[in-house]
């Protein structure tokens, strides 16, 4: 079988890679692209550990074929920090919501997507729009608190969007 050539944008940079027709986006990220921040938790789209942004939509990279990235813009956990400066969510997770690390990258990407969607709304809005991501070790209280505190901090600092 012939490999497919894919041209896409990942974390704001043009990217090209070769893949098999049946490779998942998670395979491509962790393999030829060398972006190992997204983790495989379940391989069935249930846990969200492999969450990435495809254009402006949150997707599980284990359910997406890597060839589907052609012409699209992807954002992974590696695209959240700016140089040595952590994204506000990353900093807040570090301060009060750190977990084992398997689902943390997916939780951060999903939390950023949620902040973009609600622009720092109230807890009830946060609860109703919360992405499904497995955090079996500690539950969600610290994570929800970290997201809400980040939203409040960003409002206070006048940051309209967490992405630059």
C-alpha positions as CSV (number, residue, x, y, z in Angstrom):
1,X,0.0,0.0,0.0
2,X,1.3,3.5,-0.8
3,X,1.8,6.0,1.9
4,X,-0.2,9.2,1.8
5,X,1.4,12.6,1.9
6,X,-0.3,15.1,4.2
7,X,0.3,18.9,4.4
8,X,-1.2,20.6,7.4
9,X,-0.5,23.3,10.0
10,X,0.3,22.2,13.5
11,X,0.6,24.7,16.3
12,X,0.9,27.5,13.8
13,X,3.7,25.9,11.8
14,X,3.4,24.2,8.4
15,X,3.9,20.4,8.7
16,X,4.2,17.6,6.2
17,X,4.3,13.8,6.9
18,X,3.7,10.5,5.3
19,X,1.2,8.1,6.8
20,X,-0.6,4.8,6.1
21,X,-4.3,5.2,5.2
22,X,-5.3,3.6,8.4
23,X,-3.0,5.6,10.8
24,X,-4.7,7.7,13.4
25,X,-3.8,11.3,14.0
26,X,-2.4,10.2,17.4
27,X,-0.1,7.8,15.5
28,X,1.2,10.6,13.3
29,X,1.6,13.0,16.2
30,X,3.5,10.6,18.4
31,X,5.4,9.0,15.5
32,X,6.7,10.9,12.5
33,X,5.8,14.4,13.9
34,X,7.5,13.7,17.3
35,X,4.8,15.5,19.3
36,X,4.4,13.1,22.3
37,X,2.3,15.3,24.5
38,X,-1.0,13.8,23.4
39,X,-1.4,10.4,25.1
40,X,-3.3,7.3,24.3
41,X,-5.6,6.4,27.1
42,X,-8.3,4.2,25.7
43,X,-8.0,4.2,21.8
44,X,-11.8,4.5,21.6
45,X,-12.5,8.2,22.2
46,X,-13.9,7.7,25.7
47,X,-11.2,9.2,27.9
48,X,-10.0,12.4,26.0
49,X,-6.3,12.0,26.9
50,X,-5.5,12.4,23.2
51,X,-7.6,15.6,22.7
52,X,-6.4,18.1,20.1
53,X,-8.0,21.0,18.3
54,X,-8.8,20.5,14.6
55,X,-9.5,24.0,13.3
56,X,-11.7,25.2,16.1
57,X,-13.2,21.9,17.1
58,X,-12.1,19.6,19.9
59,X,-11.4,16.1,18.7
60,X,-9.9,12.8,20.0
61,X,-6.9,12.2,17.9
62,X,-7.3,8.5,18.4
63,X,-10.5,8.6,16.4
64,X,-9.3,10.8,13.6
65,X,-7.4,9.4,10.6
66,X,-4.1,11.2,10.1
67,X,-4.9,11.8,6.4
68,X,-7.9,13.9,7.5
69,X,-5.5,16.6,8.7
70,X,-4.8,17.6,5.1
71,X,-5.4,21.3,4.7
72,X,-6.5,21.8,8.3
73,X,-5.0,23.5,11.3
74,X,-4.2,21.4,14.4
75,X,-3.3,22.6,17.8
76,X,-1.8,20.2,20.4
77,X,-0.6,20.6,24.0
78,X,2.8,21.5,22.6
79,X,1.2,24.7,21.1
80,X,-0.1,26.1,24.4
81,X,3.1,27.5,25.9
82,X,4.8,30.4,24.2
83,X,8.5,29.7,24.5
84,X,9.4,29.4,28.2
85,X,6.2,31.1,29.2
86,X,3.4,28.7,30.3
87,X,-0.1,29.2,29.1
88,X,-2.2,30.6,32.0
89,X,-4.1,27.2,32.3
90,X,-0.8,25.3,32.4
91,X,0.4,27.5,35.2
92,X,-2.8,27.1,37.2
93,X,-2.8,23.3,36.7
94,X,0.8,23.2,37.9
95,X,-0.3,25.2,41.0
96,X,-3.4,23.3,42.0
97,X,-4.6,20.6,39.7
98,X,-1.6,18.3,38.8
99,X,-2.4,14.7,38.2
100,X,-0.5,11.6,37.0
101,X,0.1,13.1,33.5
102,X,-1.8,10.7,31.3
103,X,-4.9,12.8,30.8
104,X,-3.3,16.2,31.8
105,X,-2.5,17.3,28.2
106,X,-5.9,16.4,26.9
107,X,-7.5,18.1,29.9
108,X,-5.5,21.3,29.2
109,X,-6.4,21.4,25.5
110,X,-10.1,20.7,26.3
111,X,-10.1,23.3,29.1
112,X,-8.6,25.9,26.8
113,X,-11.3,25.0,24.2
114,X,-14.0,25.4,26.8
115,X,-12.6,28.8,27.9
116,X,-12.6,29.9,24.3
117,X,-16.2,28.8,24.0
118,X,-17.6,30.4,27.2
119,X,-15.1,33.2,27.6
120,X,-14.8,32.5,31.3
121,X,-18.5,32.0,32.3
122,X,-19.9,30.9,35.6
123,X,-19.5,27.5,37.2
124,X,-22.9,26.3,36.0
125,X,-21.9,27.1,32.4
126,X,-18.6,25.3,32.9
127,X,-20.4,22.2,34.3
128,X,-22.9,22.0,31.4
129,X,-20.2,22.4,28.7
130,X,-17.5,20.3,30.3
131,X,-15.7,18.0,27.9
132,X,-15.6,14.3,28.8
133,X,-12.1,13.5,29.9
134,X,-11.2,10.8,32.3
135,X,-9.6,11.9,35.5
136,X,-10.2,8.9,37.7
137,X,-7.3,9.5,40.0
138,X,-8.5,12.7,41.6
139,X,-11.8,13.7,40.2
140,X,-12.7,17.0,38.7
141,X,-13.0,19.5,41.6
142,X,-9.4,20.7,41.3
143,X,-9.5,20.8,37.6
144,X,-12.8,22.8,37.5
145,X,-11.4,25.2,40.1
146,X,-8.2,25.7,38.1
147,X,-10.2,26.5,34.9
148,X,-12.5,28.9,36.8
149,X,-9.6,30.6,38.5
150,X,-7.8,30.9,35.2
151,X,-10.9,32.4,33.6
152,X,-11.2,34.9,36.4
153,X,-7.5,35.8,36.2
154,X,-7.7,36.3,32.5
155,X,-10.8,38.5,32.9
156,X,-9.0,40.5,35.6
157,X,-6.0,41.0,33.4
158,X,-8.1,41.9,30.4
159,X,-7.1,38.8,28.4
160,X,-9.9,38.2,26.0
161,X,-8.5,35.0,24.5
162,X,-6.0,32.5,25.9
163,X,-4.6,31.8,22.4
164,X,-2.3,34.3,20.8
